[in-house]
Amino acid sequence: MMDDLPDALLSEIIKRLTRTSDLNSLSLVSKRLYNIEGELRDAVHLGCDLFPVTLAVTSLCSRFPNLSKVEFNYSGWKPEHGIQLDNQGLRVLSSCCHSLSDLTLSFCSFIDDSGLSLLACFKKLMSLRFNTLPKITSCGLLSVAVGCKSLSSLYLIHCNKVSNVEWLEYLGRTRSLEELVVFNCERIRQFDLQRLGAGWTKLRKFELQIRGLPDILFDPDDPSYVSHNQYRYDFCCETLKDLTLVRLTTVPEIGLHCLLSKCVALEKLCLSCITGIKDNDMVTLAHNCSNLRSISLLLRPEYCEGYAYRTALTDDTLKALALRCPMLQSVELAFFGCLPEWPEIGFTQDGLITLIQSCPIHELVLRRANIFDDEGMKALSCAQFLESLKLVQIIAITNAGMRHLACSPSLMNLTLELCDGITDDGVGEVVRRRKLDSLTTEKCAKVSQGAVNGAAKSVQYTDDCPSFKRWVDCCLYGNKYCDHLA
């Protein structure tokens, strides 16, 4: 009967299979399915089990002639796994994979600038992700910038020999980039990124993360800065929709926080451990960005005006967002290094409630927000659009707060981490009155596994706190980066 089915219908069936194992199994059923699946497959993910690599690449490109997305990931590689993809492997790939538009190279220790120069052979290449390539330098990146005329997305992750930014200036002149991500590249500073120049006019996504927490005692040093002359910061970024800045130090008129006053089209903002940011920066942003849909703020205490030691942003920021950002749907507020016994958080619970009541928030994450208690949970119970709630180490929430949460009209997903004031009874209140899609509890000392079993369509329970440990590790060192490579 399968032989009677038209190719178009078989193609539609195959397109609906997303797991590689299912596709591989299907191709074994018949030669016809083998051929159709080979024509349709446009993406492969390869790693340590690929040996010998040059022969395997040739075979794969012959088997899948329409490959457009290829990832090589050698995370966890050991010499006994065989030879990695190297410059010669890239040469083979360039000779037989003519439709390639998206390439990811992760932990490829044997690829150097000579290998990068081969990427110019891929005339359709639009997206490049380089993750932990210890041998590549700025010379190789310049050859990529010159040779890859269609390049619109570039990710640099742990590429520690890249320093000189001629490649960035070249990409700025061509105005080809729409996405630029620089993550923990030791020799690239925030001031170097200004040299993108006219390239900012095309950019839709920009992310810069610096390894290690910023030094709160010293001002940043921009060697090109001239007092009262802002020409270095006078660039246009009106198309930017997604902005992430992590572990930077700024002072007035210096640094990439100037982006906050320029991104009028911004929809998603993440600011993490930005030393020197002020309420007036965020108020300006709120006034300019009425389309803002998602905001994530990770704050730590610093010395503010009047020698107060607290997080720099206050309720003025929350009120501006509440008043000027009517489309705000996702909010994450996290606090690092704030002790519960000291008033080190500039926000108040009233300011947070104002934001919750003013915006159609669907997703809320609160991490270590010791300003939040059962009264705050009562306000959450009235949030008409709240579907997902994540509470991490909120010590003042008790079962009384969970009883309020049980009345939330739209809540579908609940995550509790290190919330030791909540017991089985509190979780039970929510479970009995809400039909949750997902419930996750991590190391909540008074919540047992029996209380959560069968409590939602998807349940995760652990006595450990792996998510919290990863978050702290990322705050301190910024050494986790997997979301962008998924």
Secondary structure as UniProt FT lines:
FT   HELIX           2..4
FT   HELIX           7..15
FT   HELIX           20..26
FT   TURN            27..29
FT   HELIX           31..40
FT   STRAND          43..46
FT   TURN            48..49
FT   HELIX           53..63
FT   TURN            65..66
FT   STRAND          69..73
FT   TURN            75..76
FT   HELIX           79..81
FT   HELIX           87..96
FT   TURN            98..99
FT   STRAND          102..106
FT   TURN            109..110
FT   HELIX           113..117
FT   HELIX           118..121
FT   TURN            123..124
FT   STRAND          127..131
FT   TURN            134..135
FT   HELIX           138..147
FT   TURN            149..150
FT   STRAND          153..157
FT   TURN            160..161
FT   HELIX           166..174
FT   STRAND          179..183
FT   TURN            186..187
FT   TURN            190..191
FT   HELIX           192..201
FT   STRAND          205..209
FT   TURN            216..217
FT   TURN            223..224
FT   TURN            227..228
FT   HELIX           231..233
FT   TURN            238..239
FT   STRAND          242..246
FT   TURN            252..253
FT   HELIX           256..261
FT   TURN            264..265
FT   STRAND          268..272
FT   HELIX           279..288
FT   TURN            290..291
FT   STRAND          294..299
FT   STRAND          302..303
FT   HELIX           305..307
FT   STRAND          309..310
FT   HELIX           315..324
FT   TURN            326..327
FT   STRAND          330..335
FT   TURN            340..341
FT   HELIX           349..358
FT   STRAND          363..367
FT   TURN            370..371
FT   HELIX           374..380
FT   TURN            381..382
FT   TURN            384..385
FT   STRAND          388..392
FT   TURN            395..396
FT   HELIX           399..405
FT   TURN            406..407
FT   STRAND          413..417
FT   TURN            420..421
FT   HELIX           424..433
FT   STRAND          436..442
FT   HELIX           449..452
FT   TURN            453..454
FT   STRAND          456..462
FT   HELIX           466..477
FT   HELIX           483..485
//
